[in-house]
Amino acid sequence: MIFEFIIDRKYLLLKLISNRNNLDDIEKWKESEVTSLLGGDVISYIETRKETVEEIFIRGEFEEYLLKNNLDSKFLILMECSLFQKYYQETLDYSYFIKEKWDSIKDKINAWLESKVKLSLFYNPINVFISHPKLNVGKCVDQRNIFWGHFKGLKDVNYNIIYLCHENLHALLPNEKCMPKAMKLYYDRDSSLNAQDYWKLLNESIPDYYKMFDFEFDVIHTVIEFISDNELYTILSGESKYDMRHKSEVCNLVQYKELIKPYWFLYLGLSEDEINKRNSFSSLYNIELSEESMLSIESFIDFLINNQDIRKKIGIKDLPSNISIKL
């Protein structure tokens, strides 16, 4: 993995104005200096997009908005105010804190990803836009851009590293070596087709299609968590991190992790003692991996997705062999 760390002042200002975490000092600043300079309409435009700030920034939508409304000079004024300068300096310090740690262990991590995880195609540089840690963001927008900043990373530098790797893995998986059937059906659509319309069409044409797609995505996401949040974090910290997981309403992979964990330990080739040290009991009896599934992380994921025992326990049918999509 190659990270290009970036601090973009316009993005940071945009993130501050959106104030997704409702920080008191930022809210007071918005009510006084920002409102006085920009007006309510501009603030409303940014606030209503606070969940997709990163996307509109990368797409250039925000830059177009600035130019259209002659806001560049006003943003420059806001960048000179004391609150912005404070957050900007703290973001610089935070970025240096992360970069220094990454530079010291990147060779070790990349060697582990290549030899133990058997991940390929991970040496393309990816931009990491650093946000202030109090503004909390962790997002892979596309295969070239990650946004990161979290308050937990201030006390534990490894927390930043494992989640940067987590987001980078989202940019790498799935890929041309590993593209499950339901996901491939959606992503291989004609470029002239509207994504939302095609999604609706697939669900109308194939019973429970969305469940098949979600199953494939969740298996991949589970493997990503095992690689970064659990095993890599365990290696870096020297203690088991197998209780780490996303715990949001929209991302609950507990069932998947319990089903896949024995296969994951088998894939890593861990001994019984190594498994016990991870404080995570998992019987390896009555399961096996094919030789092909051990060749790479992509082939391992394919094995999991096509594993009939896992599909049965999750309640996912196979994609029909004869599919007719009427456009």
Sine and cosine of phi, psi and omega as CSV:
sin_phi,cos_phi,sin_psi,cos_psi,sin_omega,cos_omega
0.00,0.00,0.68,-0.73,0.02,-1.00
-0.82,-0.58,0.91,-0.41,-0.02,-1.00
-0.97,-0.24,0.77,-0.63,0.12,-0.99
-0.97,-0.25,0.97,-0.24,-0.08,-1.00
-0.98,0.20,0.75,-0.66,-0.08,-1.00
-0.72,-0.69,0.69,-0.72,0.21,-0.98
-0.88,-0.47,0.92,-0.40,-0.01,-1.00
-0.96,-0.27,0.87,-0.49,-0.10,-1.00
-0.91,0.41,-0.58,0.82,0.02,-1.00
-0.92,0.39,-0.66,0.76,0.04,-1.00
-0.90,0.44,-0.69,0.72,-0.01,-1.00
-0.88,0.48,-0.67,0.74,0.03,-1.00
-0.90,0.43,-0.68,0.74,0.05,-1.00
-0.86,0.51,-0.68,0.73,0.00,-1.00
-0.92,0.40,-0.63,0.78,0.03,-1.00
-0.90,0.43,-0.71,0.70,-0.03,-1.00
-0.91,0.41,-0.60,0.80,0.03,-1.00
-0.92,0.40,-0.53,0.84,0.09,-1.00
0.69,0.72,0.81,0.58,-0.07,-1.00
-0.85,0.53,-0.48,0.87,-0.03,-1.00
-1.00,-0.07,0.08,1.00,0.07,-1.00
0.81,0.58,0.74,0.67,0.04,-1.00
-0.95,0.31,0.72,-0.70,-0.13,-0.99
-0.88,0.47,-0.70,0.71,-0.06,-1.00
-0.91,0.41,-0.58,0.81,0.03,-1.00
-0.94,0.33,-0.62,0.78,-0.02,-1.00
-0.90,0.43,-0.65,0.76,0.04,-1.00
-0.90,0.43,-0.65,0.76,0.04,-1.00
-0.89,0.46,-0.66,0.75,0.03,-1.00
-0.90,0.44,-0.66,0.75,-0.05,-1.00
-0.93,0.37,-0.41,0.91,-0.03,-1.00
-0.97,-0.24,-0.99,0.14,-0.13,-0.99
-0.91,0.42,-0.72,0.69,-0.10,-1.00
-0.93,0.37,-0.72,0.70,0.00,-1.00
-0.89,0.45,-0.66,0.75,-0.01,-1.00
-0.88,0.47,-0.61,0.79,-0.08,-1.00
-1.00,0.06,-0.68,0.74,-0.12,-0.99
-0.99,-0.13,-0.51,0.86,-0.08,-1.00
1.00,0.01,0.33,-0.95,-0.10,-1.00
-0.92,0.39,-0.55,0.84,-0.06,-1.00
-0.90,0.44,-0.66,0.76,-0.01,-1.00
-0.92,0.39,-0.69,0.72,0.02,-1.00
-0.88,0.47,-0.68,0.74,0.02,-1.00
-0.88,0.48,-0.65,0.76,0.02,-1.00
-0.84,0.54,-0.69,0.73,-0.03,-1.00
-0.97,0.26,-0.69,0.73,-0.04,-1.00
-0.89,0.46,-0.63,0.78,-0.02,-1.00
-0.95,0.33,-0.19,0.98,0.02,-1.00
-0.91,-0.41,0.34,0.94,-0.12,-0.99
-0.90,0.43,-0.40,0.92,0.04,-1.00
-0.99,0.13,-0.24,0.97,-0.02,-1.00
-0.81,-0.59,0.45,0.89,-0.01,-1.00
-0.81,0.59,-0.69,0.72,-0.06,-1.00
-0.90,0.43,-0.65,0.76,-0.01,-1.00
-0.91,0.41,-0.72,0.70,-0.04,-1.00
-0.94,0.34,-0.44,0.90,0.06,-1.00
-0.93,0.36,-0.74,0.67,-0.03,-1.00
-0.92,0.39,-0.63,0.78,-0.02,-1.00
-0.95,0.32,-0.23,0.97,-0.02,-1.00
1.00,0.05,0.07,1.00,-0.02,-1.00
-0.89,0.46,-0.63,0.77,-0.02,-1.00
-0.93,0.36,-0.64,0.77,0.02,-1.00
-0.89,0.46,-0.65,0.76,0.05,-1.00
-0.89,0.45,-0.63,0.78,0.01,-1.00
-0.90,0.43,-0.66,0.75,0.03,-1.00
-0.88,0.48,-0.74,0.68,-0.03,-1.00
-0.91,0.42,-0.70,0.72,-0.04,-1.00
-0.88,0.48,-0.57,0.82,-0.07,-1.00
-0.96,-0.29,0.23,0.97,0.06,-1.00
0.79,0.61,0.77,0.64,-0.10,-0.99
-0.97,-0.23,-0.09,1.00,-0.06,-1.00
-0.82,0.57,-0.73,0.69,-0.05,-1.00
-0.91,0.42,-0.59,0.81,0.01,-1.00
-0.94,0.34,-0.58,0.81,0.05,-1.00
-0.93,0.38,-0.58,0.82,0.06,-1.00
-0.89,0.45,-0.60,0.80,0.04,-1.00
-0.90,0.43,-0.70,0.71,0.00,-1.00
-0.90,0.44,-0.51,0.86,0.01,-1.00
-0.95,0.33,-0.26,0.97,0.03,-1.00
-1.00,-0.06,-0.14,0.99,-0.05,-1.00
-0.96,0.28,0.35,-0.94,-0.14,-0.99
-0.91,0.42,-0.62,0.78,-0.03,-1.00
-0.92,0.40,-0.71,0.71,0.01,-1.00
-0.89,0.46,-0.69,0.72,-0.01,-1.00
-0.87,0.49,-0.61,0.79,0.03,-1.00
-0.89,0.45,-0.77,0.63,-0.02,-1.00
-0.92,0.40,-0.58,0.82,0.01,-1.00
-0.91,0.42,-0.71,0.70,0.00,-1.00
-0.90,0.43,-0.66,0.75,0.02,-1.00
-0.91,0.41,-0.55,0.84,0.06,-1.00
-0.93,0.36,-0.64,0.77,0.08,-1.00
-0.86,0.51,-0.72,0.69,0.00,-1.00
-0.89,0.46,-0.66,0.75,0.00,-1.00
-0.90,0.43,-0.68,0.74,0.02,-1.00
-0.88,0.47,-0.68,0.73,0.02,-1.00
-0.89,0.45,-0.64,0.76,0.03,-1.00
-0.84,0.54,-0.71,0.70,0.00,-1.00
-0.94,0.33,-0.74,0.67,-0.08,-1.00
-0.88,0.47,-0.65,0.76,0.00,-1.00
-0.87,0.49,-0.68,0.73,0.01,-1.00
-0.92,0.38,-0.71,0.71,-0.02,-1.00
-0.87,0.49,-0.70,0.72,-0.01,-1.00
-0.88,0.48,-0.49,0.87,-0.05,-1.00
-0.99,0.17,-0.35,0.94,-0.09,-1.00
-0.79,-0.61,0.03,1.00,-0.09,-1.00
-0.88,0.47,-0.61,0.79,-0.01,-1.00
-0.91,0.41,-0.64,0.77,0.02,-1.00
-0.90,0.43,-0.70,0.72,-0.02,-1.00
-0.92,0.40,-0.71,0.70,-0.01,-1.00
-0.90,0.44,-0.60,0.80,0.05,-1.00
-0.91,0.42,-0.64,0.77,0.03,-1.00
-0.91,0.40,-0.68,0.73,0.03,-1.00
-0.88,0.48,-0.60,0.80,-0.05,-1.00
-0.98,0.21,-0.69,0.72,-0.12,-0.99
-1.00,0.05,-0.67,0.74,-0.10,-0.99
-1.00,-0.07,-0.72,0.69,-0.01,-1.00
-0.99,0.17,-0.41,0.91,0.00,-1.00
0.88,0.48,0.70,0.71,0.05,-1.00
-1.00,-0.05,0.69,-0.72,0.05,-1.00
-0.89,-0.45,0.09,-1.00,0.09,-1.00
0.86,0.50,0.64,0.77,-0.05,-1.00
-0.86,-0.50,0.35,0.94,-0.02,-1.00
-0.96,-0.28,0.23,0.97,0.13,-0.99
-0.98,0.17,0.76,-0.66,-0.01,-1.00
-0.87,0.50,0.57,-0.82,0.06,-1.00
-0.75,-0.66,0.70,-0.72,0.00,-1.00
-0.96,0.26,0.70,-0.71,0.09,-1.00
-0.87,-0.49,0.97,-0.24,0.06,-1.00
-0.99,0.12,0.91,-0.42,-0.04,-1.00
-1.00,0.06,0.78,-0.63,0.08,-1.00
-0.96,-0.29,0.24,-0.97,0.06,-1.00
-0.90,0.44,0.69,-0.72,-0.07,-1.00
-0.87,0.50,-0.45,0.89,0.02,-1.00
-0.97,0.24,-0.19,0.98,-0.03,-1.00
-1.00,-0.04,-0.12,0.99,0.15,-0.99
0.69,0.73,0.99,-0.12,0.12,-0.99
-0.57,-0.82,0.63,-0.78,0.12,-0.99
-0.51,-0.86,0.97,-0.22,-0.16,-0.99
-0.47,-0.88,0.72,-0.69,0.17,-0.99
-0.98,-0.20,0.96,-0.29,-0.08,-1.00
-0.98,0.22,-0.66,0.75,0.04,-1.00
-0.39,-0.92,-0.16,-0.99,-0.09,-1.00
-0.96,0.29,-0.01,1.00,-0.02,-1.00
-0.84,-0.54,-0.13,0.99,-0.16,-0.99
-0.64,-0.76,0.81,-0.58,0.08,-1.00
-0.87,-0.49,0.57,-0.82,0.11,-0.99
-0.86,-0.51,0.74,-0.67,-0.08,-1.00
-0.54,-0.84,0.61,-0.79,0.14,-0.99
0.09,-1.00,0.83,-0.56,-0.05,-1.00
-0.49,-0.87,0.63,-0.78,-0.08,-1.00
-0.90,0.44,-0.49,0.87,0.02,-1.00
-0.92,0.39,-0.38,0.92,0.00,-1.00
-0.97,0.25,-0.18,0.98,0.03,-1.00
-0.95,0.30,-0.61,0.79,-0.03,-1.00
-1.00,-0.03,-0.46,0.89,-0.04,-1.00
-0.79,-0.61,0.98,-0.18,-0.06,-1.00
-0.89,0.45,-0.50,0.87,0.02,-1.00
-0.90,0.43,-0.46,0.89,0.02,-1.00
-0.87,0.50,-0.64,0.77,0.06,-1.00
-0.89,0.45,-0.70,0.71,-0.09,-1.00
-0.90,0.44,-0.73,0.69,-0.08,-1.00
-0.93,0.36,-0.52,0.85,0.01,-1.00
-0.99,0.14,-0.44,0.90,0.17,-0.99
-0.90,0.43,-0.68,0.74,0.05,-1.00
-0.90,0.43,-0.63,0.77,0.04,-1.00
-0.85,0.53,-0.76,0.65,-0.03,-1.00
-0.92,0.39,-0.60,0.80,0.04,-1.00
-0.90,0.43,-0.60,0.80,0.04,-1.00
-0.89,0.46,-0.55,0.83,0.08,-1.00
-0.90,0.43,-0.49,0.87,0.05,-1.00
-0.98,0.22,-0.34,0.94,-0.08,-1.00
-0.99,-0.17,-0.42,0.91,-0.06,-1.00
-0.81,-0.59,0.75,-0.66,-0.02,1.00
-0.96,0.27,0.16,-0.99,0.03,-1.00
-0.55,-0.84,-0.13,-0.99,-0.07,-1.00
-0.90,0.43,-0.36,0.93,0.06,-1.00
-1.00,0.09,-0.27,0.96,-0.07,-1.00
-0.53,-0.85,1.00,-0.02,0.03,-1.00
-0.74,-0.67,1.00,-0.09,-0.05,-1.00
-0.83,0.56,0.39,-0.92,-0.18,-0.98
-0.86,0.50,-0.75,0.66,-0.05,-1.00
-0.92,0.40,-0.65,0.76,0.03,-1.00
-0.92,0.40,-0.65,0.76,0.00,-1.00
-0.88,0.47,-0.64,0.77,0.00,-1.00
-0.86,0.51,-0.60,0.80,0.00,-1.00
-0.98,0.19,-0.73,0.68,-0.11,-0.99
-0.96,0.27,-0.34,0.94,0.01,-1.00
-1.00,0.02,0.23,0.97,0.00,-1.00
-0.89,0.45,0.41,-0.91,0.06,-1.00
-0.88,0.48,0.70,-0.71,-0.06,-1.00
-0.88,0.48,-0.32,0.95,0.00,-1.00
-0.99,0.17,-0.21,0.98,-0.04,-1.00
-1.00,0.07,0.67,-0.74,0.09,-1.00
-0.93,0.37,0.75,-0.66,-0.10,-1.00
-0.87,0.49,-0.71,0.71,-0.03,-1.00
-0.92,0.39,-0.64,0.77,0.01,-1.00
-0.91,0.41,-0.65,0.76,-0.02,-1.00
-0.93,0.36,-0.62,0.79,0.07,-1.00
-0.86,0.51,-0.70,0.71,0.02,-1.00
-0.89,0.45,-0.66,0.75,-0.01,-1.00
-0.90,0.44,-0.67,0.74,0.03,-1.00
-0.88,0.48,-0.65,0.76,-0.01,-1.00
-0.95,0.31,-0.46,0.89,0.08,-1.00
-0.97,0.24,-0.50,0.87,-0.08,-1.00
-1.00,0.02,-0.49,0.87,-0.09,-1.00
-0.83,-0.56,0.92,-0.40,0.02,-1.00
-0.83,0.56,0.76,-0.65,0.04,-1.00
0.87,0.49,0.47,0.88,0.00,-1.00
-0.85,0.53,-0.68,0.73,-0.06,-1.00
-0.88,0.48,-0.53,0.85,0.04,-1.00
-0.92,0.38,-0.63,0.78,0.03,-1.00
-0.91,0.42,-0.69,0.73,0.02,-1.00
-0.89,0.46,-0.75,0.66,-0.02,-1.00
-0.88,0.47,-0.62,0.78,0.03,-1.00
-0.86,0.50,-0.74,0.67,-0.01,-1.00
-0.89,0.45,-0.69,0.73,0.01,-1.00
-0.89,0.45,-0.68,0.73,-0.05,-1.00
-0.93,0.37,-0.56,0.83,0.08,-1.00
-0.90,0.45,-0.72,0.70,0.03,-1.00
-0.89,0.46,-0.69,0.72,0.00,-1.00
-0.89,0.46,-0.63,0.78,0.03,-1.00
-0.88,0.47,-0.70,0.72,0.02,-1.00
-0.90,0.44,-0.63,0.77,0.05,-1.00
-0.87,0.49,-0.68,0.73,0.04,-1.00
-0.90,0.44,-0.67,0.74,0.02,-1.00
-0.88,0.48,-0.65,0.76,-0.02,-1.00
-0.91,0.41,-0.80,0.60,-0.17,-0.99
-1.00,-0.07,-0.87,0.49,-0.12,-0.99
-0.90,0.44,-0.52,0.85,-0.10,-0.99
-0.97,-0.26,-0.92,0.40,-0.12,-0.99
-0.95,0.32,-0.75,0.67,0.00,-1.00
-0.89,0.45,-0.66,0.75,0.01,-1.00
-0.89,0.45,-0.62,0.78,0.05,-1.00
-0.89,0.46,-0.70,0.72,0.00,-1.00
-0.90,0.45,-0.71,0.70,-0.06,-1.00
-0.94,0.34,-0.59,0.80,-0.09,-1.00
-1.00,-0.02,-0.35,0.94,-0.02,-1.00
0.99,0.16,0.16,0.99,0.05,-1.00
-0.61,-0.79,0.41,-0.91,-0.08,-1.00
-0.88,0.48,0.74,-0.68,0.08,-1.00
-0.85,-0.53,0.49,0.87,-0.04,-1.00
-0.99,0.16,0.05,1.00,0.16,-0.99
-1.00,-0.07,-0.04,1.00,0.01,-1.00
-0.97,0.25,0.73,-0.69,0.08,-1.00
-0.22,-0.98,0.37,-0.93,0.15,-0.99
-0.91,0.41,0.70,-0.71,-0.07,-1.00
-0.80,-0.60,0.59,0.80,0.01,-1.00
-1.00,-0.06,0.27,-0.96,-0.01,-1.00
-0.90,0.44,-0.51,0.86,-0.07,-1.00
-1.00,-0.05,-0.05,1.00,-0.05,-1.00
-0.61,-0.80,1.00,0.09,-0.01,-1.00
-0.83,-0.55,0.97,-0.23,-0.11,-0.99
-0.96,-0.29,0.35,0.94,-0.09,-1.00
-0.84,0.54,-0.75,0.66,-0.03,-1.00
-0.88,0.48,-0.68,0.73,0.01,-1.00
-0.89,0.46,-0.68,0.73,-0.08,-1.00
-0.92,0.40,-0.62,0.78,0.01,-1.00
-0.92,0.39,-0.59,0.81,0.01,-1.00
-0.96,0.29,-0.62,0.78,-0.12,-0.99
-1.00,0.02,-0.41,0.91,-0.09,-1.00
-0.77,0.63,-0.74,0.68,0.01,-1.00
-0.86,0.51,-0.64,0.77,0.03,-1.00
-0.91,0.41,-0.60,0.80,0.01,-1.00
-0.90,0.44,-0.72,0.70,0.03,-1.00
-0.89,0.45,-0.62,0.79,0.04,-1.00
-0.91,0.40,-0.64,0.77,0.02,-1.00
-0.89,0.46,-0.65,0.76,0.01,-1.00
-0.96,0.29,-0.29,0.96,-0.02,-1.00
0.96,0.28,0.54,0.84,-0.02,-1.00
-0.97,0.25,0.60,-0.80,0.07,-1.00
-0.98,0.18,0.21,-0.98,0.02,-1.00
-0.87,0.50,-0.63,0.78,0.02,-1.00
-0.91,0.42,-0.66,0.75,0.02,-1.00
-0.91,0.41,-0.60,0.80,0.05,-1.00
-0.91,0.41,-0.69,0.73,0.00,-1.00
-0.89,0.46,-0.57,0.82,0.01,-1.00
-0.92,0.40,-0.36,0.93,0.04,-1.00
-1.00,0.10,0.11,0.99,0.03,-1.00
0.78,0.63,0.62,0.78,-0.11,-0.99
-0.64,-0.77,1.00,0.02,-0.03,-1.00
-0.89,0.46,0.76,-0.65,0.03,-1.00
-0.42,-0.91,0.92,-0.40,-0.01,-1.00
-0.96,0.30,0.74,-0.67,0.04,-1.00
-0.99,-0.15,0.08,1.00,0.00,-1.00
-0.96,0.28,0.53,-0.85,0.08,-1.00
0.91,0.41,0.30,0.95,0.14,-0.99
-0.78,-0.62,0.43,-0.90,0.04,-1.00
-0.44,-0.90,0.37,-0.93,0.06,-1.00
-0.90,-0.44,0.61,-0.79,0.07,-1.00
-0.95,0.30,0.35,-0.94,0.04,-1.00
-0.87,0.50,-0.63,0.78,-0.01,-1.00
-0.90,0.44,-0.62,0.79,-0.04,-1.00
-0.93,0.37,-0.26,0.97,-0.01,-1.00
-1.00,-0.03,-0.06,1.00,-0.11,-0.99
-0.96,0.27,-0.57,0.82,-0.05,-1.00
-0.35,-0.94,0.27,-0.96,0.02,-1.00
-0.91,0.41,-0.52,0.86,0.03,-1.00
-0.91,0.41,-0.69,0.72,0.01,-1.00
-0.94,0.35,-0.52,0.86,0.08,-1.00
-0.90,0.43,-0.70,0.72,0.03,-1.00
-0.90,0.45,-0.68,0.73,0.05,-1.00
-0.85,0.53,-0.68,0.73,0.02,-1.00
-0.86,0.50,-0.72,0.69,-0.02,-1.00
-0.89,0.45,-0.70,0.71,-0.05,-1.00
-0.91,0.41,-0.54,0.84,-0.02,-1.00
-1.00,-0.09,0.06,1.00,0.01,-1.00
-0.96,0.29,0.91,-0.42,-0.10,-0.99
-0.92,0.38,-0.50,0.87,0.04,-1.00
-0.91,0.41,-0.70,0.72,0.03,-1.00
-0.91,0.42,-0.71,0.70,-0.01,-1.00
-0.87,0.49,-0.64,0.77,-0.01,-1.00
-0.91,0.42,-0.68,0.73,-0.03,-1.00
-0.94,0.35,-0.52,0.85,0.06,-1.00
-0.99,0.15,-0.42,0.91,-0.01,-1.00
1.00,0.06,0.70,0.71,-0.04,-1.00
-0.88,-0.47,0.81,-0.58,0.05,-1.00
-0.99,0.14,0.29,-0.96,0.09,-1.00
-0.97,0.24,0.49,-0.87,0.09,-1.00
-0.90,0.43,0.73,-0.68,0.01,-1.00
-0.83,0.57,0.60,-0.80,-0.01,-1.00
-0.95,0.30,-0.59,0.81,0.02,-1.00
-0.96,-0.27,0.97,-0.23,-0.05,-1.00
-0.94,-0.35,0.78,-0.63,0.04,-1.00
-0.86,-0.52,0.94,-0.35,0.02,-1.00
-0.97,-0.25,0.91,-0.41,-0.02,-1.00
-1.00,-0.06,0.94,-0.35,-0.03,-1.00
-0.99,0.15,0.00,0.00,0.00,0.00
